Amino acid sequence: MTPSLQWNPALSALPVSGIRRMFNLAATMEEVIHLSIGQPDFPTPPHIVEAHVEALRQDKTHYTLDAGLPELLSVLAQIYGKLSGRKLVEENLLETTGAGEAIFLAVTSLAAPGREVIVIEPSFVLFQPLVGLAGGSVRRIVTTAEQGYQVDPQEVIDAMGPRTCAVILNSPGNPTGTVYPASTLEAICQAAAQRGITVISDEVYDRLVLDEMESSSVLNCDVDLDHLIVASSVSKTYSMPGMRVGWLISSRRNLQTLRRYHTYTTTVGNTPGQWASVAALQGDQSCVDRMVGEYRKRRDRIVELLEECRHLQGYRPQGAFYIMPSLPAGEDGSEFTLRMLREIRVCAIPGDTFGESCRNGLRLSYATSLERIEAAFERMIPWLEKQSF
Ligand SMILES: Cc1ncc(COP(=O)(O)O)c(C=O)c1O
């Protein structure tokens, strides 16, 4: 037998995704209803598609500058400057290959052996493995469905120690849909800045806030940009995740380092995708309003349907397109979701995908039609009645 490759041992920090596991199994079955999808189910709005095609036709298929397409950086600086009341310029931005690369750059440029990163569970799948990949350790803060997965800012502040280099926030959050109030963000950002700790804020769902509430961006907090790194993208807002366009926002000083790092990862982003993103950000925003309206209807319905489900603890998420109900404490969500898929062909994502403390949870996505949501619960409600825990 030939010896296996001598992989970098740091790769062991990257687990097999629970999402892939469920998808692979579901692919072998018929009549599965997916409440597992992590991407918008709407077509990309036509004017964005047109701009993409037009960019291809005009031979805009070559490398951009390191930081990204100047037209995109400029429109982003204007939009975020207006939203946050900060004076932002192009040098405060770096275009990346989706928010995924933005998060990779932010986390792995700060985490290192001997350093700790505070992560709030349930946490988006990239955060903890990336800290591990960079040799850092994770300090977990646990939140629960009973609290609607809101975090107590004091708990985060108490966890900040001499080894803490960063706190990762994600509001609206995946997998919970939870939106933190401005007061939570302010308290965490202030305390982090005072201690020289960076707040990395993943804000990919910032436009998918379903209730009237204050902005959920850390850019609105009263701290210097040197202490903040914001990651976002066009993926979810405009239903164009395959175009792979995202960005980082921070101080000019921080971005000099991150830009250098970026040239060693993907060099530059996708050029036609960046032109499509300019069209998305500058064009008519009613497409976003329509999608948000649809998510709101689905959220309202799924919250009602969960109330009819025996054994599942629900709550009212205020953003994104996820909800993460929990089973009674100590129950195994992984075994439960597998059984639910096998017995009634409804596919959800097991909670342990999002952290050790989330074993009794399951993520349901409502990035699917109301009809499919109704059909899934028609199967789930009677099935759950028969379960005993
Ligand atoms: C919380 C969160 N951050 C980042 C991403 C990655 O976004 P992108 O597709 O722009 O790379 C996702 C995608 O599911 C997400 O849910």
The ligand as an SDF file (V2000), in Angstrom:
LIG
                    3D

 16 16  0  0  0  0  0  0  0  0999 V2000
  -22.9370   33.4700    8.6280 C   0  0  0  0  0  0  0  0  0  0  0  0
  -22.3430   33.2840    7.2800 C   0  0  0  0  0  0  0  0  0  0  0  0
  -21.1920   33.8950    6.9980 N   0  0  0  0  0  0  0  0  0  0  0  0
  -20.5870   33.7510    5.8070 C   0  0  0  0  0  0  0  0  0  0  0  0
  -21.1440   32.9730    4.8270 C   0  0  0  0  0  0  0  0  0  0  0  0
  -20.4160   32.8390    3.5150 C   0  0  0  0  0  0  0  0  0  0  0  0
  -20.9300   33.7750    2.6140 O   0  0  0  0  0  0  0  0  0  0  0  0
  -20.4090   33.8460    1.1050 P   0  0  0  0  0  0  0  0  0  0  0  0
  -21.2830   32.9560    0.3040 O   0  0  0  0  0  0  0  0  0  0  0  0
  -20.5600   35.2770    0.7170 O   0  0  0  0  0  0  0  0  0  0  0  0
  -18.9900   33.4000    1.0970 O   0  0  0  0  0  0  0  0  0  0  0  0
  -22.3360   32.3060    5.0680 C   0  0  0  0  0  0  0  0  0  0  0  0
  -22.9140   31.4020    4.0610 C   0  0  0  0  0  0  0  0  0  0  0  0
  -23.7470   30.5770    4.3300 O   0  0  0  0  0  0  0  0  0  0  0  0
  -22.9620   32.4800    6.3300 C   0  0  0  0  0  0  0  0  0  0  0  0
  -24.1150   31.8720    6.6150 O   0  0  0  0  0  0  0  0  0  0  0  0
  1  2  1  0
  2  3  1  0
  2 15  2  0
  3  4  2  0
  4  5  1  0
  5  6  1  0
  5 12  2  0
  6  7  1  0
  7  8  1  0
  8  9  2  0
  8 10  1  0
  8 11  1  0
 12 13  1  0
 12 15  1  0
 13 14  2  0
 15 16  1  0
M  END
$$$$
